[in-house]
Amino acid sequence: MRIVFATDSDYEYIRNRDHHISESLILSKIKENEIYILRSQDESNIGWMRYGYFWDNTPFMNMIVNWPRQAGSCDPSTIRIAAALFFVYT
């Protein structure tokens, strides 16, 4: 599994799946690198992570989605490690 910043080409993938964010905010979050895409070994999307800011200055992860039934998907411990690394490096 690879974790990469979402790009404009990931817009439709996120828009079609993340129903907890206003569609008008997706592109700005992509541009600000606030959405990560989880990709399998074959480069297919298997999930995403999205974060925001608490009190406008403290980053927090408010969405982690992994599609466990897809081939190449990762186990929950990998997601926990990815989320922990997010907090270390932001």
N, CA, C and O atoms as a Tinker XYZ file with bonds, in Angstrom:
   360  protein
     1  N      0.835000   -1.171000    0.000000    73     2
     2  CA     0.000000    0.000000    0.000000    64     1     3
     3  C      0.885000    1.241000    0.000000    63     2     4     5
     4  O      1.918000    1.292000    0.668000    81     3
     5  N      0.453000    2.241000   -0.768000    73     3     6
     6  CA     1.110000    3.553000   -0.792000    64     5     7
     7  C      0.100000    4.601000   -0.357000    63     6     8     9
     8  O     -1.096000    4.474000   -0.618000    81     7
     9  N      0.587000    5.624000    0.299000    73     7    10
    10  CA    -0.247000    6.757000    0.675000    64     9    11
    11  C      0.308000    7.974000   -0.043000    63    10    12    13
    12  O      1.474000    8.331000    0.128000    81    11
    13  N     -0.543000    8.614000   -0.855000    73    11    14
    14  CA    -0.110000    9.760000   -1.658000    64    13    15
    15  C     -1.101000   10.898000   -1.485000    63    14    16    17
    16  O     -2.260000   10.676000   -1.134000    81    15
    17  N     -0.642000   12.115000   -1.733000    73    15    18
    18  CA    -1.554000   13.245000   -1.735000    64    17    19
    19  C     -2.555000   13.084000   -2.873000    63    18    20    21
    20  O     -2.193000   12.653000   -3.967000    81    19
    21  N     -3.791000   13.425000   -2.618000    73    19    22
    22  CA    -4.796000   13.421000   -3.681000    64    21    23
    23  C     -4.454000   14.523000   -4.684000    63    22    24    25
    24  O     -3.897000   15.558000   -4.321000    81    23
    25  N     -4.793000   14.285000   -5.939000    73    23    26
    26  CA    -4.598000   15.280000   -6.991000    64    25    27
    27  C     -5.948000   15.564000   -7.631000    63    26    28    29
    28  O     -6.954000   14.936000   -7.299000    81    27
    29  N     -5.954000   16.513000   -8.546000    73    27    30
    30  CA    -7.206000   16.842000   -9.245000    64    29    31
    31  C     -7.825000   15.613000   -9.904000    63    30    32    33
    32  O     -9.048000   15.512000  -10.003000    81    31
    33  N     -6.999000   14.692000  -10.348000    73    31    34
    34  CA    -7.525000   13.488000  -11.011000    64    33    35
    35  C     -8.249000   12.557000  -10.029000    63    34    36    37
    36  O     -8.956000   11.646000  -10.459000    81    35
    37  N     -8.084000   12.772000   -8.728000    73    35    38
    38  CA    -8.777000   11.971000   -7.719000    64    37    39
    39  C    -10.122000   12.579000   -7.309000    63    38    40    41
    40  O    -10.848000   11.999000   -6.502000    81    39
    41  N    -10.445000   13.730000   -7.857000    73    39    42
    42  CA   -11.664000   14.450000   -7.467000    64    41    43
    43  C    -12.910000   13.572000   -7.567000    63    42    44    45
    44  O    -13.672000   13.466000   -6.605000    81    43
    45  N    -13.120000   12.949000   -8.714000    73    43    46
    46  CA   -14.330000   12.137000   -8.909000    64    45    47
    47  C    -14.374000   10.959000   -7.951000    63    46    48    49
    48  O    -15.437000   10.616000   -7.434000    81    47
    49  N    -13.227000   10.339000   -7.713000    73    47    50
    50  CA   -13.162000    9.213000   -6.773000    64    49    51
    51  C    -13.652000    9.653000   -5.396000    63    50    52    53
    52  O    -14.450000    8.961000   -4.764000    81    51
    53  N    -13.173000   10.801000   -4.938000    73    51    54
    54  CA   -13.561000   11.302000   -3.623000    64    53    55
    55  C    -15.012000   11.766000   -3.632000    63    54    56    57
    56  O    -15.779000   11.435000   -2.728000    81    55
    57  N    -15.386000   12.528000   -4.645000    73    55    58
    58  CA   -16.755000   13.062000   -4.717000    64    57    59
    59  C    -17.793000   11.950000   -4.699000    63    58    60    61
    60  O    -18.841000   12.090000   -4.068000    81    59
    61  N    -17.515000   10.855000   -5.380000    73    59    62
    62  CA   -18.469000    9.754000   -5.458000    64    61    63
    63  C    -18.545000    8.923000   -4.185000    63    62    64    65
    64  O    -19.475000    8.133000   -4.021000    81    63
    65  N    -17.581000    9.088000   -3.281000    73    63    66
    66  CA   -17.527000    8.217000   -2.103000    64    65    67
    67  C    -17.619000    8.942000   -0.769000    63    66    68    69
    68  O    -18.191000    8.411000    0.183000    81    67
    69  N    -17.071000   10.132000   -0.686000    73    67    70
    70  CA   -17.057000   10.851000    0.591000    64    69    71
    71  C    -18.280000   11.755000    0.676000    63    70    72    73
    72  O    -18.289000   12.860000    0.135000    81    71
    73  N    -19.297000   11.276000    1.353000    73    71    74
    74  CA   -20.554000   12.027000    1.462000    64    73    75
    75  C    -20.620000   12.825000    2.764000    63    74    76    77
    76  O    -21.685000   13.309000    3.147000    81    75
    77  N    -19.485000   12.958000    3.438000    73    75    78
    78  CA   -19.438000   13.686000    4.701000    64    77    79
    79  C    -18.784000   15.049000    4.551000    63    78    80    81
    80  O    -18.501000   15.722000    5.543000    81    79
    81  N    -18.545000   15.453000    3.318000    73    79    82
    82  CA   -17.925000   16.746000    3.047000    64    81    83
    83  C    -18.684000   17.400000    1.903000    63    82    84    85
    84  O    -19.136000   16.728000    0.975000    81    83
    85  N    -18.816000   18.707000    1.982000    73    83    86
    86  CA   -19.480000   19.439000    0.911000    64    85    87
    87  C    -18.668000   19.307000   -0.374000    63    86    88    89
    88  O    -17.445000   19.442000   -0.370000    81    87
    89  N    -19.363000   19.044000   -1.456000    73    87    90
    90  CA   -18.686000   18.890000   -2.754000    64    89    91
    91  C    -17.854000   20.123000   -3.096000    63    90    92    93
    92  O    -16.812000   20.012000   -3.743000    81    91
    93  N    -18.306000   21.281000   -2.666000    73    91    94
    94  CA   -17.582000   22.520000   -2.982000    64    93    95
    95  C    -16.245000   22.631000   -2.235000    63    94    96    97
    96  O    -15.408000   23.456000   -2.601000    81    95
    97  N    -16.036000   21.824000   -1.209000    73    95    98
    98  CA   -14.781000   21.875000   -0.452000    64    97    99
    99  C    -13.720000   20.889000   -0.941000    63    98   100   101
   100  O    -12.550000   21.016000   -0.581000    81    99
   101  N    -14.110000   19.925000   -1.745000    73    99   102
   102  CA   -13.182000   18.855000   -2.128000    64   101   103
   103  C    -11.952000   19.397000   -2.853000    63   102   104   105
   104  O    -10.826000   19.070000   -2.479000    81   103
   105  N    -12.148000   20.212000   -3.873000    73   103   106
   106  CA   -10.999000   20.723000   -4.634000    64   105   107
   107  C    -10.061000   21.571000   -3.780000    63   106   108   109
   108  O     -8.842000   21.486000   -3.924000    81   107
   109  N    -10.622000   22.382000   -2.898000    73   107   110
   110  CA    -9.736000   23.195000   -2.048000    64   109   111
   111  C     -8.947000   22.315000   -1.088000    63   110   112   113
   112  O     -7.785000   22.607000   -0.806000    81   111
   113  N     -9.548000   21.252000   -0.585000    73   111   114
   114  CA    -8.824000   20.329000    0.292000    64   113   115
   115  C     -7.747000   19.567000   -0.489000    63   114   116   117
   116  O     -6.674000   19.288000    0.047000    81   115
   117  N     -8.027000   19.234000   -1.745000    73   115   118
   118  CA    -7.005000   18.601000   -2.585000    64   117   119
   119  C     -5.839000   19.567000   -2.791000    63   118   120   121
   120  O     -4.678000   19.181000   -2.651000    81   119
   121  N     -6.146000   20.811000   -3.120000    73   119   122
   122  CA    -5.099000   21.805000   -3.376000    64   121   123
   123  C     -4.253000   22.070000   -2.133000    63   122   124   125
   124  O     -3.063000   22.364000   -2.249000    81   123
   125  N     -4.851000   21.970000   -0.952000    73   123   126
   126  CA    -4.136000   22.210000    0.305000    64   125   127
   127  C     -3.483000   20.939000    0.864000    63   126   128   129
   128  O     -2.961000   20.948000    1.978000    81   127
   129  N     -3.514000   19.839000    0.082000    73   127   130
   130  CA    -2.941000   18.543000    0.504000    64   129   131
   131  C     -3.553000   18.030000    1.806000    63   130   132   133
   132  O     -2.849000   17.502000    2.667000    81   131
   133  N     -4.857000   18.190000    1.940000    73   131   134
   134  CA    -5.567000   17.728000    3.129000    64   133   135
   135  C     -6.298000   16.411000    2.887000    63   134   136   137
   136  O     -7.036000   15.939000    3.752000    81   135
   137  N     -6.094000   15.823000    1.722000    73   135   138
   138  CA    -6.673000   14.515000    1.422000    64   137   139
   139  C     -5.561000   13.619000    0.891000    63   138   140   141
   140  O     -4.802000   14.001000    0.000000    81   139
   141  N     -5.484000   12.429000    1.453000    73   139   142
   142  CA    -4.521000   11.423000    1.014000    64   141   143
   143  C     -5.284000   10.270000    0.385000    63   142   144   145
   144  O     -6.384000    9.934000    0.823000    81   143
   145  N     -4.706000    9.668000   -0.634000    73   143   146
   146  CA    -5.290000    8.500000   -1.281000    64   145   147
   147  C     -4.470000    7.280000   -0.891000    63   146   148   149
   148  O     -3.240000    7.319000   -0.905000    81   147
   149  N     -5.154000    6.197000   -0.545000    73   147   150
   150  CA    -4.496000    4.928000   -0.252000    64   149   151
   151  C     -4.540000    4.108000   -1.534000    63   150   152   153
   152  O     -5.617000    3.847000   -2.069000    81   151
   153  N     -3.380000    3.703000   -2.025000    73   151   154
   154  CA    -3.308000    2.952000   -3.279000    64   153   155
   155  C     -2.713000    1.576000   -3.032000    63   154   156   157
   156  O     -1.803000    1.405000   -2.221000    81   155
   157  N     -3.254000    0.600000   -3.755000    73   155   158
   158  CA    -2.754000   -0.774000   -3.644000    64   157   159
   159  C     -1.488000   -0.925000   -4.479000    63   158   160   161
   160  O     -1.046000    0.012000   -5.143000    81   159
   161  N     -0.924000   -2.110000   -4.432000    73   159   162
   162  CA     0.293000   -2.405000   -5.200000    64   161   163
   163  C      0.085000   -2.170000   -6.697000    63   162   164   165
   164  O      1.008000   -1.754000   -7.398000    81   163
   165  N     -1.134000   -2.437000   -7.182000    73   163   166
   166  CA    -1.401000   -2.252000   -8.614000    64   165   167
   167  C     -1.865000   -0.826000   -8.945000    63   166   168   169
   168  O     -2.354000   -0.569000  -10.045000    81   167
   169  N     -1.707000    0.111000   -7.973000    73   167   170
   170  CA    -2.022000    1.533000   -8.135000    64   169   171
   171  C     -3.521000    1.833000   -8.168000    63   170   172   173
   172  O     -3.911000    2.953000   -8.501000    81   171
   173  N     -4.367000    0.862000   -7.832000    73   171   174
   174  CA    -5.794000    1.171000   -7.742000    64   173   175
   175  C     -6.085000    1.800000   -6.382000    63   174   176   177
   176  O     -5.428000    1.480000   -5.391000    81   175
   177  N     -7.065000    2.688000   -6.338000    73   175   178
   178  CA    -7.434000    3.352000   -5.090000    64   177   179
   179  C     -8.156000    2.366000   -4.187000    63   178   180   181
   180  O     -9.064000    1.658000   -4.621000    81   179
   181  N     -7.739000    2.330000   -2.919000    73   179   182
   182  CA    -8.396000    1.436000   -1.965000    64   181   183
   183  C     -8.938000    2.200000   -0.760000    63   182   184   185
   184  O     -9.475000    1.589000    0.164000    81   183
   185  N     -8.807000    3.497000   -0.757000    73   183   186
   186  CA    -9.348000    4.290000    0.334000    64   185   187
   187  C     -8.779000    5.694000    0.336000    63   186   188   189
   188  O     -8.043000    6.080000   -0.572000    81   187
   189  N     -9.128000    6.457000    1.369000    73   187   190
   190  CA    -8.614000    7.803000    1.495000    64   189   191
   191  C     -8.608000    8.226000    2.960000    63   190   192   193
   192  O     -9.291000    7.648000    3.804000    81   191
   193  N     -7.820000    9.244000    3.224000    73   191   194
   194  CA    -7.786000    9.878000    4.537000    64   193   195
   195  C     -7.936000   11.379000    4.305000    63   194   196   197
   196  O     -7.341000   11.944000    3.387000    81   195
   197  N     -8.734000   12.004000    5.146000    73   195   198
   198  CA    -8.952000   13.441000    5.011000    64   197   199
   199  C     -8.809000   14.081000    6.387000    63   198   200   201
   200  O     -9.266000   13.532000    7.390000    81   199
   201  N     -8.178000   15.235000    6.421000    73   199   202
   202  CA    -8.062000   15.917000    7.702000    64   201   203
   203  C     -8.492000   17.365000    7.605000    63   202   204   205
   204  O     -8.625000   17.927000    6.518000    81   203
   205  N     -8.703000   17.947000    8.760000    73   203   206
   206  CA    -9.057000   19.351000    8.879000    64   205   207
   207  C     -8.258000   19.948000   10.026000    63   206   208   209
   208  O     -7.269000   19.369000   10.475000    81   207
   209  N     -8.695000   21.108000   10.494000    73   207   210
   210  CA    -7.978000   21.776000   11.578000    64   209   211
   211  C     -8.941000   22.083000   12.724000    63   210   212   213
   212  O    -10.001000   22.676000   12.525000    81   211
   213  N     -8.548000   21.666000   13.922000    73   211   214
   214  CA    -9.280000   21.966000   15.130000    64   213   215
   215  C     -8.803000   23.323000   15.616000    63   214   216   217
   216  O     -7.597000   23.546000   15.718000    81   215
   217  N     -9.700000   24.217000   15.913000    73   215   218
   218  CA    -9.364000   25.589000   16.311000    64   217   219
   219  C     -8.522000   26.291000   15.257000    63   218   220   221
   220  O     -7.741000   27.185000   15.582000    81   219
   221  N     -8.669000   25.901000   14.018000    73   219   222
   222  CA    -7.980000   26.518000   12.876000    64   221   223
   223  C     -6.465000   26.396000   12.896000    63   222   224   225
   224  O     -5.796000   27.026000   12.076000    81   223
   225  N     -5.896000   25.598000   13.816000    73   223   226
   226  CA    -4.437000   25.481000   13.824000    64   225   227
   227  C     -3.920000   24.099000   14.212000    63   226   228   229
   228  O     -2.721000   23.844000   14.096000    81   227
   229  N     -4.779000   23.215000   14.663000    73   227   230
   230  CA    -4.337000   21.892000   15.095000    64   229   231
   231  C     -4.898000   20.839000   14.145000    63   230   232   233
   232  O     -6.108000   20.610000   14.135000    81   231
   233  N     -4.047000   20.192000   13.347000    73   231   234
   234  CA    -4.570000   19.202000   12.396000    64   233   235
   235  C     -5.130000   17.974000   13.109000    63   234   236   237
   236  O     -4.574000   17.504000   14.102000    81   235
   237  N     -6.237000   17.468000   12.581000    73   235   238
   238  CA    -6.790000   16.222000   13.093000    64   237   239
   239  C     -7.377000   15.428000   11.937000    63   238   240   241
   240  O     -7.921000   15.997000   10.991000    81   239
   241  N     -7.264000   14.128000   12.023000    73   239   242
   242  CA    -7.788000   13.243000   10.986000    64   241   243
   243  C     -9.278000   13.070000   11.240000    63   242   244   245
   244  O     -9.678000   12.572000   12.293000    81   243
   245  N    -10.102000   13.480000   10.276000    73   243   246
   246  CA   -11.534000   13.333000   10.490000    64   245   247
   247  C    -12.190000   12.345000    9.533000    63   246   248   249
   248  O    -13.413000   12.198000    9.547000    81   247
   249  N    -11.407000   11.670000    8.707000    73   247   250
   250  CA   -11.972000   10.643000    7.830000    64   249   251
   251  C    -10.871000    9.679000    7.418000    63   250   252   253
   252  O     -9.865000   10.083000    6.835000    81   251
   253  N    -11.068000    8.405000    7.725000    73   251   254
   254  CA   -10.181000    7.348000    7.247000    64   253   255
   255  C    -11.077000    6.256000    6.695000    63   254   256   257
   256  O    -11.884000    5.681000    7.426000    81   255
   257  N    -10.940000    5.967000    5.408000    73   255   258
   258  CA   -11.771000    4.949000    4.768000    64   257   259
   259  C    -10.869000    3.987000    4.016000    63   258   260   261
   260  O    -10.005000    4.396000    3.240000    81   259
   261  N    -11.082000    2.714000    4.258000    73   259   262
   262  CA   -10.365000    1.654000    3.555000    64   261   263
   263  C    -11.419000    0.657000    3.087000    63   262   264   265
   264  O    -12.302000    0.281000    3.858000    81   263
   265  N    -11.333000    0.234000    1.851000    73   263   266
   266  CA   -12.298000   -0.726000    1.323000    64   265   267
   267  C    -11.748000   -2.133000    1.525000    63   266   268   269
   268  O    -11.026000   -2.629000    0.660000    81   267
   269  N    -12.064000   -2.793000    2.642000    73   267   270
   270  CA   -11.421000   -4.061000    3.001000    64   269   271
   271  C    -11.702000   -5.224000    2.067000    63   270   272   273
   272  O    -10.949000   -6.199000    2.083000    81   271
   273  N    -12.726000   -5.170000    1.272000    73   271   274
   274  CA   -13.030000   -6.298000    0.400000    64   273   275
   275  C    -12.316000   -6.218000   -0.949000    63   274   276   277
   276  O    -12.422000   -7.134000   -1.765000    81   275
   277  N    -11.599000   -5.139000   -1.180000    73   275   278
   278  CA   -10.879000   -5.001000   -2.448000    64   277   279
   279  C     -9.548000   -5.725000   -2.388000    63   278   280   281
   280  O     -8.893000   -5.772000   -1.347000    81   279
   281  N     -9.165000   -6.282000   -3.508000    73   279   282
   282  CA    -7.847000   -6.917000   -3.587000    64   281   283
   283  C     -6.775000   -5.877000   -3.338000    63   282   284   285
   284  O     -6.866000   -4.754000   -3.835000    81   283
   285  N     -5.775000   -6.238000   -2.582000    73   283   286
   286  CA    -4.679000   -5.318000   -2.298000    64   285   287
   287  C     -4.957000   -4.365000   -1.161000    63   286   288   289
   288  O     -4.126000   -3.512000   -0.850000    81   287
   289  N     -6.110000   -4.493000   -0.535000    73   287   290
   290  CA    -6.440000   -3.633000    0.580000    64   289   291
   291  C     -5.558000   -3.964000    1.775000    63   290   292   293
   292  O     -4.981000   -5.050000    1.844000    81   291
   293  N     -5.456000   -3.054000    2.692000    73   291   294
   294  CA    -4.567000   -3.272000    3.827000    64   293   295
   295  C     -5.361000   -3.585000    5.090000    63   294   296   297
   296  O     -6.565000   -3.341000    5.163000    81   295
   297  N     -4.675000   -4.118000    6.059000    73   295   298
   298  CA    -5.351000   -4.450000    7.312000    64   297   299
   299  C     -5.457000   -3.200000    8.188000    63   298   300   301
   300  O     -4.745000   -2.224000    7.954000    81   299
   301  N     -6.332000   -3.217000    9.186000    73   299   302
   302  CA    -6.557000   -2.024000   10.020000    64   301   303
   303  C     -5.302000   -1.516000   10.725000    63   302   304   305
   304  O     -5.181000   -0.314000   10.958000    81   303
   305  N     -4.367000   -2.400000   11.070000    73   303   306
   306  CA    -3.160000   -1.921000   11.748000    64   305   307
   307  C     -2.351000   -1.002000   10.837000    63   306   308   309
   308  O     -1.719000   -0.062000   11.319000    81   307
   309  N     -2.358000   -1.256000    9.538000    73   307   310
   310  CA    -1.650000   -0.382000    8.597000    64   309   311
   311  C     -2.280000    0.999000    8.589000    63   310   312   313
   312  O     -1.572000    2.005000    8.535000    81   311
   313  N     -3.595000    1.055000    8.640000    73   311   314
   314  CA    -4.295000    2.343000    8.675000    64   313   315
   315  C     -3.956000    3.086000    9.962000    63   314   316   317
   316  O     -3.720000    4.294000    9.927000    81   315
   317  N     -3.927000    2.398000   11.085000    73   315   318
   318  CA    -3.575000    3.052000   12.351000    64   317   319
   319  C     -2.163000    3.622000   12.291000    63   318   320   321
   320  O     -1.921000    4.726000   12.778000    81   319
   321  N     -1.241000    2.890000   11.708000    73   319   322
   322  CA     0.137000    3.376000   11.576000    64   321   323
   323  C      0.167000    4.609000   10.682000    63   322   324   325
   324  O      0.844000    5.588000   10.995000    81   323
   325  N     -0.560000    4.567000    9.576000    73   323   326
   326  CA    -0.603000    5.715000    8.658000    64   325   327
   327  C     -1.159000    6.938000    9.373000    63   326   328   329
   328  O     -0.625000    8.036000    9.223000    81   327
   329  N     -2.215000    6.764000   10.142000    73   327   330
   330  CA    -2.801000    7.889000   10.872000    64   329   331
   331  C     -1.826000    8.420000   11.911000    63   330   332   333
   332  O     -1.714000    9.633000   12.085000    81   331
   333  N     -1.125000    7.538000   12.599000    73   331   334
   334  CA    -0.141000    7.971000   13.591000    64   333   335
   335  C      0.985000    8.755000   12.922000    63   334   336   337
   336  O      1.427000    9.775000   13.450000    81   335
   337  N      1.450000    8.289000   11.773000    73   335   338
   338  CA     2.502000    9.008000   11.047000    64   337   339
   339  C      2.023000   10.375000   10.614000    63   338   340   341
   340  O      2.803000   11.328000   10.603000    81   339
   341  N      0.768000   10.490000   10.260000    73   339   342
   342  CA     0.199000   11.774000    9.883000    64   341   343
   343  C      0.405000   12.778000   11.010000    63   342   344   345
   344  O      0.840000   13.906000   10.776000    81   343
   345  N      0.091000   12.361000   12.230000    73   343   346
   346  CA     0.222000   13.282000   13.355000    64   345   347
   347  C      1.671000   13.614000   13.685000    63   346   348   349
   348  O      1.948000   14.703000   14.187000    81   347
   349  N      2.579000   12.724000   13.421000    73   347   350
   350  CA     3.998000   12.985000   13.670000    64   349   351
   351  C      4.548000   14.006000   12.682000    63   350   352   353
   352  O      5.360000   14.854000   13.051000    81   351
   353  N      4.105000   13.927000   11.421000    73   351   354
   354  CA     4.712000   14.744000   10.366000    64   353   355
   355  C      3.927000   15.993000   10.002000    63   354   356   357
   356  O      4.339000   16.712000    9.092000    81   355
   357  N      2.816000   16.285000   10.669000    73   355   358
   358  CA     2.094000   17.523000   10.343000    64   357   359
   359  C      2.320000   18.564000   11.394000    63   358   360
   360  O      1.792000   19.671000   11.290000    81   359
